[in-house]
Amino acid sequence: MDSTRQQKFARLIQKELAEIFQRDIKSYFAGAFITVTTVRVSPDLGVAKIFLSLMLAKDKNALLEKVNENRKAIRKMLGDKIRNQARIIPELIFYIDDNVEYAAKMEEVFAKIPKPEEKKEELPSDDKEKKKSKKK
């Protein structure tokens, strides 16, 4: 369970990193669409685990390696953006977030499962109900 302080700091990092990936260093990654899905911060705010969703990338592991190679430059850009709001610029650890892919795969599996046919129960027709009401 993260403290309120950790959650606020994580949201700040997520917002600023998303902006960095979308605007500042988009050209570094050959047009791949990188989204920051989750940020988890250690209690001392010294380490941030960043989960990235990598779309339009042929080799996601190679792209993650490229992100890790540029980790220091990304941390520097983050520091420039949040230096007035944070005392410590955390160490960044990047991970691939595969929740979207996992959900799509599960949807595909569920779509392949044959659905049992449902038996339709006969509902009393309106004509029978009208005749009963007329007799009364």
BELPE-V835437 format. One record per helix or strand of 3 or more residues. SS is the DSSP state (H for helix, E for strand). FROM is the first residue (numbers start at 1). TO is the last residue. Records with the same first field share a line. If there is no record, write none. Layout:
SS->FROM-TO ; FROM-TO
This chain:
H->4-24 ; 26-29 ; 60-69 ; 71-82 ; 99-112 ; 126-135
E->33-41 ; 47-55 ; 91-96
